[in-house]
Amino acid sequence: MRQGVYRLPDDIARRVRLGHPWVFRDALGARKVSAAGGTLVDLVSSSGAFIARGYADEEHAIAIRIMSRDASERVHPGAGAVAKRFERAVKLRWEVLGAHRPTALRLFSGENEGLPGVTVDRYGEFVVAQWLSSGALAWRDELLEAISATVSPRGIYEQKRVRSLGGQAAPEPAVKVFGEEAPLEIVVEEDGCRFGVDVTAPLGVGFFPDMRLGRDAVARRAADRRVLNLFSYTGAFSVRAAKAGASEIVSVDTSAKVHARARRNFELSDLDPNRNELITADAMKTLERFADRKRSFDLVVCDPPTFSHGAGKPFSATSDLGELAAACAAVLVPGGLLAFATNAAKLSPADVDRALAEGASNSGNELRIIERHSLPADFPVSPGFPEGNYLKFVLAVKV
């Protein structure tokens, strides 16, 4: 093959045609990607027919990320294609979310909207661009100019979270690249509740816009219920439950620091932080202790991280969800609700259902799923990219 052209196996070629934005290094066989990061390369079928054009990433397991499936489209940096795609993405949000759109939302999902390896989120009047691939930085200036022109933020921050072939370095804080310095605490709103976020924080701003529909589901069911929020982080589920009239709230997390931020979110939402019982401990050990003491709840929220190496034994969503579901079911009253979620891209909705079934069976309980949610409208997903639909939220009743 000539320089800058890579032939794909038929199965990989079909996936790319259908909208998948990635070509992994292993899919190219013995041939190595020699192009420098950000260089545009062409992908062709086994017969030599054009399939797509993408940029090379010399430092990542994903060797090529797709920019276009149109051979005539000009997508090189500065050509304006990325700016148009960002403008189109914002227009879509304004149309589907309407005038009362949330103040914390995703403006651009690069894997699904034309610049893989990039996400752009808005928090109040500030914007955070995350770079997940060094190759995408070739379009940095074009994207930042488009952000400024399209949404006129007070400031733009960017964070580089590039994972190399050798692993992933510790996340760096986001830094200002345009406009004003952001205050240490930006307040965003959701359905009458307020949350403080820090757009410079290296490990996350403290609030997840993608879980909006799950929080809505919990808030609709929380009135007069005793609520247990596991892996509670900065307390977003707890705040929404309290605002909806929960009779009791217990939040469990291994970090006392995030509990302090949860108290602050209660205060910002004009709620008494003392209504939220804070437990700094491992979730599984806490569930076991509650079960031993016959302490039960009407609604359990369980949104674990994909991986955890905190207190207690290491947790992996791909292998430990069933055990976690069993422990949750054990502290639910009959008729109680389990709000069970994971953002593990490798797990399908069927995998989550299986974990709930195994957990219920192993604990001698029965669960019935009554509600499901995934990503909200500001997180659009290409139908050819199932990994993009990473969030699974299930509401089940204990019968």
N, C-alpha and C positions, 0 to 999 in steps of 0.2 A: 504493500500500500504506500501511496505517496505521503510525503510529510504533511501532517495536519489532517489526515483522514484516517478514520478508524472503522474497521468492519465489525459489526455486531452479530453474535449468534442469533438465530431466528427467534428464539423465545424472548431474548432481551430486546430485539428490534420491535417485536410486537408490543411489549410493555411501553417502550418509549413512544411508539405511534399512538397508543391509547392515552398518553398524558403523563406517564411517570417521569419525574424530573431528574432522576439520578441514573448514572451508570457507574457501578462499583468497579474498582480496580480488578477484582477477580474475574469479572465478566469479559475482560479483554484478553484473557488467556495469558500466553507468554509475552505478548507485546506490552511494553511499558509505555506510559504516556510521557513523552519527552518534552512536550510543550511547557513553557513556563506558565505559572499560575496566572489566570485571567486571560490567557490566549484563546481565541476562538478556534474551534476545530469542528470538522464535519464528521457525522456518523452516517454510515451507509449499511445497507443490507448485505446479505451473502451474495446477492447478484450485482451489487454495486450501486443500487438505487439510493438516492438521497433519503435520509430519514429525519435528521434533525441537526441543528447547530447548537453547540454548547461551549462553555468555557472550561478550560483545564484547571484542576486543583492538584498541584504536585505534592501537597502536604496532607492529604486526607484520603481515607479509604474510599470515599466517593471521588472517582477520578475525573468525571465529567458531569457538569450540571447543565441541563437543557435550557437554552434561551429561546429557540424558535424551531418550528417544524415547517417553516416556509423558506425555501432556498433563496428566494429573491428579497427577503426582508433584511434590512440593514440594522443590525443590533450591536455594532461595535460601540465602545464607549464614546459618548459625545454625539451619537447619531440621533438621539432624541427618543429612541424606542422605550427606554426605561422611564423617562419622564412621562411619556404618554401613558404607560402602564400604571404608574403611580396615580396619575390624575384620574384614570378610569377606576382604579381601586377605591379612591376616596369618594368619587361620585356614586359608586355602588353602595357604600356605607350610608351615605346621606339618603339614598333612596329607600333602602331596606330598613333602616333604623328610624327614619322619620325625624321630626323636629325635637323629640324628647329622647334623643340618643344619649347613651351613658357618657360620663365625663372620663371614664377609663375604658379604652377600646383599642382594638387592633386596626390600624389604618392600612397595612400592607402585609400580606402573607406571601413572601417571595417565592416559595416553592410552588405555589398555586397561581401566582399572578405575574410571573415573568422575569423575576430575578432571584433564582434559588440561592439560598445561603444568607438571606437577609429577612429580618422582620422589622416592622416599624409600629410602635405603639404610642398612643397619646394618653397622657395623664394630666388632666386639667388643661393648662395652656402650654404645657411642655411636651416634647416629643423625644422618644428614645429609639434610636436605630441600633439593632443588634446585628453584628456581622458574625456569621457562623462558618464562613469560608473566606480564606484570604484571597481567593480568586475573584470574589465578588467586589473586592475593593477597587477593581479597575473602573467600576461604575459609581464610585463613591461621590465624586463631585456632581455628577449628573443627578443622582438621587437626592443629595442634600439640597441642591438648588430647587428641585421639584417639590420637596417637602416645604421649603420656605415659601415658594410661590403659591402652592395649592392650599395650605392650611394656615399660613401666617402665624406660627407659634411664637411665643415669647422667647423660647430658647430650644435648641436642639442638642441632645446628648447622644453620644454613641458609645457602644461597648463592644469590644472584640472578644468573642467566645469561640475562638478557633480551636478545633480539636485536630491535632496532628496525628500522623501514623504512629508516633511513639507514645500516644496518650493525650491527656488534656491537662494543660497547666491550670493553676488556680485562676478563677475568673478575676479580671481586672475591674476596678471601679469604672463606671461610665464617666466620660469627660465631656465638657461643653465644647461644641464646635461651632455654634452659632447663637447669637442673641444674648439674652440676659442669663446671669447665674440663677439657678433654681434655688428656692428656699429649701432648708433642710427637710421641711415637711410640706408636701403639697397635699391638699385635701380634695379627694374625689368623692362623688356621691353615687349611691345606688339605691333606688326605691326608698328614699327618705333616710337612709343611713349614710354616714360619712366615715371615710377611712383615710388615714395618713399614709402617704407613700414617700419614699426617698429614691429619686431617679438616679442617684449616683451609686446606690448600693451594689456591690459586686455580685452578691448571691441572690438578687431579686429585690424588687422595689417594695415588697410587702403586701401585694394584692394581685390576685389572678383574674383578669377579665374573662378568661376562657371558661371559668366555672360559674358564670352568671346564671345560666339556666338551672343549674343544680341548686344554687342558693335560693333562687326563686321558688323551686319546688319545696325546699325545706321550710321556707318562710310561710308558704301556703298551709303547711300542716303543723306548724309549731305551737299554735295557740293552746294554752293550758296543758301543754305536755312537758314532761321532764326530759330534757335533752342532754345527751352525752356527745361531745364533739371530740373525736380522736384525731391525733396529728393536727391539732387545732391551729398551728402556725400563729398568725396575727389576729385570729378570732373572727374572720369574716362571717363564717356560718353562725357563730355564737351571737354576733351582733344582730344579724338578720333574724335569728330565732327570738332573741330578746325583744326586738322591736315588734315582732309579730305576736308577742304575748306569752312566750313560754313561761311555765310556772317555776322551772328550775333549770339551770344551765351549769354543766361541768365541762371544762376544757382541759384536755390532756396533751402535753407536748414535752419533749425532753429538754427544751430550751427555756430557761427563765427569761432570757432576753426577749423572745417573741411574746411571752406572756405580758411583759411590760407594755409592748406595743398593742396587745389586745386590750389592756386596760385603757390605754389612750384612745383606741377606737370606740370603746364604750362611751368615754367622755365626749368625744367629738360628735357622737350620735345622740347626745343628751340622755344617756342611760347611766344608771348607777353601776359602776364597775364592780361593786361588791356583790351584785347579783350573779356574777360569773365566778364560780368556784374554779380556781386555777390549780392544776396538779402538774408538777414537774416530774415526770416519770415515763418509763417505757409503756407504750400502749398495751401490749400483750400482758405484761405483768399487772397493770392496773385492771384490765378486764378480769384476770384470774382472781385478783383480790376482791373485786366487786362480786363476782360469782360466789366466792367462798362466804362473803358476808351477806349474801342474799340481797344485795343492793341492785335494783332494777330501774329501767328507764322506758319511757314511751317512744322515744325516737333516738336512734343512734346514728351519728354521722361519721363515716369512716372513709377518709380520703388520704390514703398513705402515699408516701413518695415511692417512686419506682424502685429505688434502692436506698437503704439506710444502714449506717454503721454506728449508730448512736448507742445509747444504753441498751442492755440486753443483747440477744443474739442478732447477727446481721439479718436484715429483712430484704427480700426480693419479691417484687410483685409477681414475677413470672412463676414463682414456686410456692409462695407462702400465702396467697390470697385465701385459699380454702381454709387454712388454719385460723386466719384472722376472722373470716366470716363466721366460723363456728363459735369463736369466743364472743363475737358481737351478738349472735343469736342467743347465747346463753344468758345475757343480761337484759334481753328484751322481754317485756310483759307480753302475754297473748294479745294479739291485735296491735302490738307495737310495730313501728316502722324502722327499717334499716335503709339508710341512704348510703349507698356503697359506690365508690368511684375509683377510677384509676386513669392515669395518663400514660400508661405504658403502651407505646406504639406497637410492640410485638404481640400484645394481647388483643384478640378479637372480641366482639360482643359475646360470641359463643363461649369463649374462654372464661369471661367474667361470669356468665350464667353457670358454667360448670363449677367454678369455684364456690358460688353461692349454694349450688346443689350439694356439693361435697361437704361444705361447712354445715349446712342444715342437717344433713344425714348423720354426720359424725357427732353432732351435739344432740341428736335425738329430737330435732325440731323440723318444722316444715315452713317454707317461705313461698310466697306467691308474688311475682313481680307485677306491679300495678302501674309503673310509670318508667319511661326511659328518656334520657336526654343526652345530647352530644354537644358539639360546639355551637355557639351562637352565630348569628348571621355575619358578624364582622370577622369570622374565621372561616372564609369559604374554602372548600376543598375540591380539587379536581376529581371527578369520578374514576380516573385512571390512576389515582395515587392513594390507595387505601391507607397507607401509613400516615397520611395527612389527617385522617379522621381519628386522631389518637385518643380523644377523651371519651370515656364510657361512664355514664352515671345511671344507676339503677335504684329505683325506690321499691322496696319489697315489704310485704306485711307478714308478720309471724302468725300463722294460723293454728 
